[in-house]
Amino acid sequence: MSLCKYLRLATLLFQTMNATPEKDPTAASHEGQLVSAPALPDVTENASGLANGSSAPVTSGAQERAKRQGLTGKAARAFDRGSMSPGQLAWHELKKNKLSMLGLWILVFLYGTALFAQFLSPYGATNPNPGGVSLGYHAPMSIRFRTANGAFSPRPFVYETVRSRDENFDTVDLPDASQPRPLKFFTRGDTYNVLGFIPCSVHLFGVDKGFVFVLGTDQQGRDYFSRLLYGSQISLSVGLLAILITFTLGMLVGGASGYYGGRADDIIMRGCEVLMSVPDFYLLLALAAALPADMNPIVVYVLIIGILSFVGWAGMARIIRGMTLSVREREYVEAARSMGQSDFKIIVRHILPSTFTYAIVAATMSVPGYILGEAGLSFLGLGIRDPMASWGNMLSAAQDLTTLEERQWILAPGFVIALTTLAFNFLGDGLRDALDPKTRK
């Protein structure tokens, strides 16, 4: 019986394999004709990230492919990152670092303030009589919303002050509650030039009669808050321009030294070592002391940038030279050389781009050094000179201990310098981790 059973199964299997499928009677009329595909449902993403008519969120192409392969969790996120560009990957990793993002937003705020310093400041940086008065070392004035009798004022105001002397014969500025001065926004004031040639006199805030000193005044009666904003244009731009010149020169010299090698490499590197052997700050002092005292402040500003750049490029050149030695024999460099491209083109287009990751991080970490260098020179009277405002020469008043004890607001530039330095360091640490593939999780 088992033999008969096997024969019946073999016969049934043979019939199944040779059977032809039945034709759909409705399909016969469309034979040889073009038939349109069935309409797909309209799946568009609404503002909440869901498909119209569906409660499921719309997924990206990378997420859909990961889902089809059965990837979930960490594996799915890694699959999604594989479709990102290097810049998107770096930004994705940078956003995870809270301190780096804090530093980034602080720098955006500081540089945005410096960009619109003339509009944000109530007075000009060199105006010795803001508000029609000259009050040296006037104390900061409080912006108030409540009057002397406790009533709330929806419009901010300041009290006019009366200068007198206390029992120790020290100068004091006492608010006069009978003379409130309401703040006005987008008011007219000292004239300045937008973009260097468009005259304008609109300021963010001010008062019609009297004066408003948010951070007090300096020894000559100039508004300290206005000078702090104007000084940010000098101190912050010095760091960026100096680092731009330093890294451009260091990358080109280091790239050429590593690419050519031999005697040219030896001569260039020995020159860099001689320059690096001189202490930076003493070299800065020697170069800055050689500047004439009556030189135009704009020329001094340009020369200070040149001095800072001259001191810092040698160390960058040595590091770039070492990185160039490791990539000059790679296949894509040999291919460019075999195609007849010039040495300059090979260095700039094929070798130096491989060093950009290090250069970006190093530049971010080096900017605070240039800001501190300018501040140190100006603090000692060898950098930006009065009446041009910079954070360094504003701090020079702190050399007098009596002034420092009685007028603490003159330390405001030091606080801003410290904040800028911390912000650049936070951002540099985050960029170093974001651009390093080994630290990505």
Secondary structure, 3 states (H helix, E strand, C coil): CHHHHHHHHHHHHHHHHHCCCCCCHHHHHHCCCCCCCCCCCCCCECCCCEECCCCCECCCHHHHHHHHCCCCHHHHHHHHHCCCCHHHHHHHHHCCCHHHHHHHHHHHHHHHHHHCHHHHCCCCCCCCCHHHCCCCCCCCCCCEEECCCCCEEEEEEEEEEEEEECCCCCEEEEEEEEEEEECEEEEEEEEEEECCCEEEEEEEEECCCCCCCCCCECCCCCEHHHHHHHHHHHHHHHHHHHHHHHHHHHHHHHHHHHHHCHHHHHHHHHHHHHHHHCCHHHHHHHHHHCCCCCCCHHHHHHHHHHHHHHHHHHHHHHHHHHHHHHHCCCHHHHHHHHCCCCHHHHHHHHHHHHHHHHHHHHHHHHHHHHHHHHHHHHHCCCCCCCCCCCHHHHHHHHHCHHHHHHCHHHHHHHHHHHHHHHHHHHHHHHHHHHCCHHHCC
